[in-house]
């Protein structure tokens, strides 16, 4: 039987990843603020902890999958129930998207307690988490990368981004900026085409057979926009958070983000119009309203 692993945050992304660990034969100790999230894992044999600190007192290796940088900081460093107070934990692996600033800060604080920090943000959505086909970006010393490789491979394909804390986070922000940019630009192009009289399905097929194809045209539009379901599975608020972090980090480094800034504003508009909990494919709905069209198959 494999050693006990800890897992804090077992919601939309963390839940499927925790299930894959159980499928692979690992024993788990889990914590989440939602009993609804932990219930199915406990039913499969996972132990339920009362706090992140309790998880970190039971497992040497603890995963986190959390929604925002502030929550990651709180869970890791809280003076009351944070992971830093655990008596057993030796390695914390963060699967969240926090940005390099928070990653560096938390890594430094944990190092003072001789707890290793591993950035490991993932990309591929809920479907990738369930299927074990995520892109798993990792930044940590190479010996730790080799040691943790077998368990991280349960989630998908590994990429060693470097040894410095935050490098994997930078890679993730770059990817999510491009994904959001494709969503915004494709929505604009599709709204224009439909307004001119093109059939939306025909236009998507033309784009996907041509040089304009991208992740939005190939996946998000056929799956969630043309059928009018708008249920791709990634929240507008989270996409806005990722793009905002990317633009802020780039500006701090002196890298202009002209297009990134525009994408951030488009996500801000979508969040204001439809709410942070709306699916980020609602970007297309904003363009539909502005253009007075409906992009449907």
PEKASUL-V657151 format. One record per backbone hydrogen bond with DSSP energy under -0.5 kcal/mol. NH is the residue of the N-H (numbers start at 1). CO is the residue of the C=O. If there is no record, write none. Layout:
nh={NH/NH}
co={CO/CO}
This chain:
nh={2/5/6/7/8/9/9/15/17/18/19/20/21/22/23/24/25/26/27/29/30/31/35/38/39/40/42/43/44/45/46/47/49/49/53/55/56/57/57/58/59/60/61/62/63/64/65/72/73/74/75/76/77/78/82/83/84/85/86/88/89/90/91/92/93/94/94/95/95/97/98/103/104/105/106/107/108/109/110/111/112/113/114/115/116/116/118/119/120/122/123/128/129/130/131/132/133/134/134/135/136/136/137/137/138/139/140/145/146/147/148/149/151/152/153/154/155/156/157/159/161/161/162/167/170/171/172/173/174/175/176/177/178/179/180/181/182/183/184/185/186/187/188/189/190/191/192/193/194/195/196/197/197/198/203/204/205/206/207/208/209/209/210/213/213/218/219/220/221/223/224/225/225/226/228/230/236/237/239/240/241/242/243/244/245/246/247/248/249/250/251/252/253/254/254/255/256/261/262/263/264/265/266/267/268/269/270/271/272/273/274/275/278/280/282/283/284/286/287/288/289/290/291/292/293/296/297}
co={25/27/61/29/63/7/31/11/13/14/15/16/17/18/19/20/22/21/3/5/47/7/33/34/35/36/38/39/40/42/41/28/30/47/81/51/52/53/54/55/55/4/4/91/6/93/8/68/69/70/71/72/73/74/78/75/76/82/83/56/56/60/60/116/62/92/118/64/93/66/96/99/100/101/102/103/104/105/106/107/108/110/111/110/90/114/92/139/94/95/135/124/125/126/127/128/128/128/155/123/134/157/121/135/159/119/162/141/142/143/144/145/148/148/149/151/152/152/134/136/138/159/138/164/166/167/168/169/170/171/172/173/174/175/176/177/178/179/180/181/182/183/184/185/186/187/188/189/190/191/192/193/194/193/199/200/201/202/203/204/205/206/207/207/210/214/215/215/216/219/220/220/221/221/225/224/278/276/235/236/237/238/239/240/241/242/243/244/245/246/247/248/249/250/251/250/254/257/258/259/260/261/262/263/264/265/266/267/268/269/270/271/275/234/279/280/281/282/283/284/285/286/287/288/288/294/226}
